Amino acid sequence: MKEDSRQTVLIYTGTSLIAKGLVYRLNEIGITPIEKNDMVSALRSGFAIGLNDQVRLFIRQDELNRAQNIIEQYLEEVGEEE
């Protein structure tokens, strides 16, 4: 059965600073994560809900095997736990 590349997997939840570093590392290997920042979205919509500086990063399911070592290594370097 062929994997559905449209499915996404949550790979990180935390501060935007660490998320930006992880995005950079993944971009280096050709993976472009999807960033969800509920606070920014809420502010743009006129609502003030969500956690300040809380970001979620997602990648496509079919990219997870390629990205796993990069994610683990980066989070270990910055002192975050997966």
C-alpha angles and dihedrals in degrees: 000000000000118000116245104238091197092072114096133207127210108239103169142015119184145072122357092234093061091040091056090053091050091048089052092051092048092047088057089064094043100263120129111198123210111239121209116191108176094186093056091045091049093049092049089052093048097254127118102211131120134056118298112248093004114140132178121204124202133183132188115276091238091058096054098091091052093045101042098088092045091051094048094045094048095047090049091050093053094042097249122135121226 
